[in-house]
């Protein structure tokens, strides 16, 4: 289900768009650590969904087709 992975990437990009102006305004070390962690999490989300879109990993169980689930259940 490529469309779910694409929607998650677009949602993550929207969150980055909303957060980008605030990243430069932080002044404390704690704020810097928070934004660094946030950006690392953003890269993990985008990378994982790109891997799903490129079929490098299996999609989550709830996104697999019904035929595969019933075939697994019969074995």
Steps between C-alpha positions, in 0.01 A plus 500: 500500500717775368235764554515461881878538502473804273235655725721449806793665321281794399372535857856499636598765243203712603609480864851602397354794306308615808795451738776646280460867609522401868819298458712810446345690791614267778760647734564239769691172491186309591323650202787401274490142626123488450519619140794272423297205632197617305696522175653155556152358558381674181782337301417159647133534407577612145768234455279218623215603275731538201625147566139379501424686178808352329402154631823461694300388805166330549206732566334487842269204556185710491596633154564161341240370259223269618610220264841477665343498847260219413779300335710537814205388715444182294856372546 
